[in-house]
Amino acid sequence: MTETTQTATHGVELTDVAIEMMSTTQSVSRSSHRSARLYLGSIAQVFQKVAQAYRVYRERQALLSLSDSALKDIGLSRADAYREASRPFWDIPENR
């Protein structure tokens, strides 16, 4: 099998095999970068959901701290406030 050589931009002669290996490495590298971006994007989404769940938790705790008259002003009873505050942190309303 004969290998042809090419002169690269740096003046180095490259065999066809070396050129093919470089091409394969570049496509794998692009694929790896794409996978890394997807992975980091997924991690970012998880952190956003956790942050949102924590904000909802704090709002529910703040609701509990309101006085009965303040709750009445917004149309809620103490039982409503307890019910809302007892929901699990991952139970985030759809309109958030």
Residue pairs with C-beta under 8 A, 6 or more apart in sequence:
3 15
3 16
3 17
4 15
4 16
5 13
5 14
5 15
6 13
6 14
6 16
6 19
7 13
7 14
8 14
14 22
49 92
52 92
52 96
53 89
53 90
53 92
54 89
56 89
56 92
56 93
56 96
57 89
60 84
60 85
60 87
61 85
63 71
63 76
63 81
63 84
63 85
64 81
64 82
64 85
66 74
66 81
68 78
71 77
71 78
71 80
71 81
